[in-house]
Amino acid sequence: MINFNGNCFSSFNAVPEELLRTINSQPIHIHHLIAFKGKITLMESHYFSIMAALRRFRVEIPMHFTLNFFQEQTDLLNDYNTIVTDVQKLSLKFYRKKEPNQNQVVTPICFLMQTDEVLWGSGLLDLTLYKDHYIFNDDFSNLFQTNASLRKLGEVFAYENGFGAALLLNTQKRLVESTHGTVFLIKNDNIKTPALSEGTVNSVMRNAFIDFLIKERNIEVVESEIPLFSIQQAEEMLLISSAYGFVSISQFRKKKFETQKSEKLSEEFLDYLKNQL
């Protein structure tokens, strides 16, 4: 089921040809959200993140693209879809309707919305390291779609070699993120995560989890440079994103991680997100 610019279709085969031509180009922005039985959590944070990204790409943002509009479009899609799961991944992709030219630099846009189930905290994953390509550590890498193809290559590499996910490094060979979301390392009572200056995605879920740890759990969170060798010093390791939910890591190379703290954080953070509806 998809919602294409306000109209719902059961499949791409039902989409009019003029709309299909629009998505032949790359999306200018990709955004993932989490919804509970159709209701988007952290909606205000997601909305401002989307608007900030669209402004960077110099497009004509419709006046009706309000906070309530995107919740209404989610409701419309769920009404069209008879099966609504408890935890959903909502994917929003924005496209230019026209290519920019000298006469019209700022062009209008449309959106594609899809929903899928998220298995929050489903099992443990073993990690590998993807080293074929590296992420540039600049602020453009903080946008999800900038390195989307690289993350997908890393994901395929992990699956081909029998792993559940892969870690990605920047050009300084420091930890950036994983193919399944932001990386958090637990040691004693502190948690470390790569700083935004390292090139990691500046996602709403990342920021929400950091706020949850600091304000709700009174846990110190350090955003910093993380050399690859320091991963071995962590007691536990977890990944988090709107696309894959909350993932605990069992092993990276010869290092086996504990999971007690991360599993407890997974349950508590899920409750926290439900309270943000």
C-alpha positions as a printed Julia matrix, in Angstrom:
277×3 Matrix{Float64}:
  0.0     0.0     0.0
  1.29    3.46   -0.9
  0.17    7.05   -0.57
  1.39    9.0    -3.61
  0.95   12.74   -3.05
 -2.36   12.29   -1.22
 -3.83    9.46   -3.32
 -3.7     5.85   -2.09
 -2.95    2.89   -4.36
 -2.74   -0.84   -3.7
  0.43   -1.18   -5.82
  2.66    0.73   -8.22
  0.79   -0.92  -11.1
 -2.23    1.21  -10.2
 -0.28    4.51  -10.16
 -0.96    6.81  -13.17
  1.88    7.01  -15.68
  2.51   10.74  -15.14
  3.16   10.1   -11.44
  5.41    7.13  -12.17
  7.59    9.34  -14.35
  8.25   11.54  -11.32
  9.96    8.77   -9.36
 12.35    7.88  -12.17
 14.62   10.45  -10.54
 16.36   10.08   -7.19
 14.39   11.35   -4.18
 15.68   14.64   -2.85
 14.91   13.59    0.72
 14.15   10.32    2.53
 12.73   10.26    6.04
 11.72    7.32    8.25
  9.25    7.59   11.13
  7.86    5.22   13.76
  4.11    4.9    14.26
  2.13    2.97   16.87
 -1.14    1.67   15.43
 -1.05    4.46   12.88
 -0.15    7.33   15.23
  3.27    8.9    14.63
  5.48    9.35   17.66
  7.7    12.46   17.99
  5.68   14.02   15.16
  6.77   17.59   15.84
 10.47   16.69   15.81
 10.04   14.72   12.58
  8.16   17.58   10.96
 10.8    20.2    11.69
 13.53   17.8    10.55
 11.73   17.23    7.24
 11.16   20.94    6.63
 14.78   21.8     7.41
 16.03   19.18    4.95
 13.67   20.27    2.16
 14.79   23.9     2.52
 18.41   22.82    2.01
 17.48   21.34   -1.37
 15.95   24.57   -2.72
 12.48   23.29   -3.59
  8.99   24.78   -3.49
  7.41   23.49   -0.28
  3.58   23.46   -0.5
  1.8    25.55    2.12
 -0.4    22.58    3.03
  2.66   20.56    4.15
  1.78   21.11    7.8
  2.38   18.91   10.83
 -1.25   17.77   10.85
 -1.19   17.11    7.11
  1.34   14.28    7.4
 -0.62   12.64   10.23
 -3.76   12.9     8.09
 -1.94   11.25    5.18
 -0.87    8.43    7.5
 -4.48    7.99    8.63
 -5.6     7.98    4.99
 -3.11    5.24    4.13
 -4.07    3.16    7.17
 -7.76    3.5     6.31
 -6.93    2.18    2.84
 -4.87   -0.64    4.33
 -7.05   -3.04    6.31
 -4.1    -4.47    8.3
 -2.39   -1.99   10.65
  0.44   -3.48   12.73
  1.23   -2.37   16.31
  4.61   -0.82   15.38
  5.04    0.59   11.87
  7.88    2.04    9.87
  6.62    4.96    7.85
  8.83    5.9     4.89
  8.5     9.34    3.3
 10.28   10.11    0.03
 10.15   13.52   -1.62
 10.65   14.05   -5.37
 10.93   17.03   -7.68
  7.98   17.24  -10.08
 10.19   19.06  -12.59
 13.91   19.3   -13.14
 15.32   22.74  -12.22
 16.38   25.03  -15.07
 17.42   28.65  -15.56
 13.81   29.8   -15.82
 12.59   27.83  -12.8
 15.28   27.07  -10.27
 13.01   26.33   -7.32
 10.69   23.52   -8.48
  7.55   21.95   -6.94
  7.7    18.6    -5.16
  5.53   15.58   -4.39
  5.83   12.77   -1.86
  5.56    8.99   -1.66
  4.51    7.38    1.63
  4.78    3.67    2.45
  4.24    1.69    5.65
  5.85   -1.53    6.81
  6.08   -3.47   10.07
  9.0    -2.88   12.44
 10.08   -5.79   14.64
 11.29   -3.72   17.59
 14.05   -5.44   19.57
 13.81   -8.64   17.52
 16.75  -10.89   18.35
 20.52  -10.34   18.32
 22.83   -9.55   15.44
 26.49  -10.29   14.76
 28.41   -7.39   13.19
 31.07   -7.14   10.54
 33.05   -4.17    9.19
 32.46   -2.71    5.73
 35.68   -1.16    4.41
 35.17   -0.99    0.62
 34.01    2.63    0.83
 34.14    5.36    3.49
 31.83    8.16    4.56
 32.96   11.79    4.29
 32.63   13.42    7.69
 30.81   16.63    6.73
 27.38   18.01    7.55
 25.9    16.8     4.25
 26.5    13.24    5.48
 24.14   14.01    8.36
 21.24   13.69    5.87
 19.94   10.13    5.51
 19.86    9.91    1.72
 23.44   11.18    1.21
 24.97    7.77    2.0
 21.89    5.58    1.52
 23.51    3.64   -1.35
 26.68    3.07    0.66
 24.69    1.74    3.62
 22.81   -0.61    1.29
 26.09   -1.92   -0.13
 27.34   -2.51    3.4
 24.13   -4.34    4.24
 24.48   -6.63    1.21
 28.14   -7.26    2.15
 27.06   -8.26    5.68
 24.37  -10.63    4.46
 26.65  -12.24    1.88
 29.16  -13.03    4.63
 26.65  -14.38    7.13
 26.33  -11.29    9.37
 23.24   -9.34   10.42
 24.65   -5.84    9.9
 27.85   -3.91    9.2
 29.69   -0.96   10.73
 30.71    1.98    8.54
 33.8     4.17    8.92
 34.59    7.7     7.78
 37.64    8.77    5.78
 39.62    9.08    9.04
 38.88    5.36    9.71
 36.73    6.21   12.75
 33.3     4.76   13.55
 30.36    6.62   11.96
 27.28    4.4    12.11
 25.96    1.02   11.02
 23.8    -0.25    8.18
 21.0    -0.59   10.75
 21.21    2.8    12.44
 23.1     4.87   14.99
 25.67    3.03   17.14
 25.67    3.3    20.94
 28.38    1.73   23.1
 27.72    1.0    26.78
 30.56    0.89   29.3
 29.9     1.07   33.04
 27.32    3.83   33.53
 28.26    5.8    30.41
 27.16    5.56   26.78
 29.18    6.75   23.78
 27.99    7.45   20.25
 29.72    8.99   17.2
 29.41   12.77   17.07
 27.54   14.42   14.2
 30.88   15.86   13.03
 31.96   12.28   12.24
 29.31   12.04    9.49
 26.57   10.06   11.23
 22.93   10.64   10.29
 21.25   13.35   12.36
 18.05   11.38   12.83
 15.1    12.16   15.06
 15.39    8.69   16.61
 19.06    9.27   17.51
 18.29   12.58   19.17
 15.23   11.19   20.97
 17.22    8.29   22.41
 19.96   10.63   23.64
 17.33   12.86   25.3
 15.71    9.8    26.85
 19.02    8.59   28.31
 19.95   11.99   29.75
 16.56   13.23   31.0
 14.7    10.01   31.85
 17.53    7.7    32.92
 20.14   10.24   34.08
 22.82    8.45   32.03
 25.83   10.35   30.72
 26.0    10.31   26.93
 29.28   11.22   25.22
 29.16   12.23   21.55
 32.73   11.96   20.32
 35.25   10.46   17.93
 35.33    6.67   18.3
 38.38    4.8    16.97
 37.66    1.27   15.8
 39.76   -0.37   18.54
 37.68    1.26   21.3
 34.65   -0.84   20.32
 36.39   -3.81   21.94
 36.37   -1.97   25.28
 32.57   -1.64   25.4
 30.43   -3.96   27.53
 27.36   -3.72   25.31
 26.56   -2.4    21.87
 23.23   -1.42   20.32
 21.9     0.08   17.09
 18.79    2.22   16.74
 16.83    3.68   13.82
 13.26    4.21   12.65
 13.85    1.73    9.83
 15.05   -1.23   11.95
 13.96   -0.32   15.47
 16.18   -1.23   18.43
 18.86   -3.87   17.75
 21.19   -5.44   20.34
 24.58   -6.72   19.17
 25.91  -10.11   20.28
 29.38  -10.09   18.7
 31.82   -8.02   16.65
 34.96   -9.84   15.58
 36.19  -11.72   18.69
 34.39   -9.44   21.11
 31.19  -10.88   22.61
 28.85   -8.32   24.14
 26.46   -8.57   27.03
 22.84   -7.56   26.42
 21.15   -7.07   29.81
 21.34   -3.26   29.89
 20.48   -2.76   26.23
 17.45   -5.07   26.42
 16.13   -3.14   29.4
 16.74    0.17   27.61
 14.88   -1.19   24.58
 11.73   -1.83   26.62
 11.91    1.49   28.44
 12.57    3.52   25.31
  9.66    1.85   23.52
  7.37    2.92   26.36
  8.88    6.42   26.18
  8.07    6.66   22.46
  4.49    5.55   23.03
  4.12    8.35   25.57
  5.17   10.9    22.92
  2.09   10.31   20.74
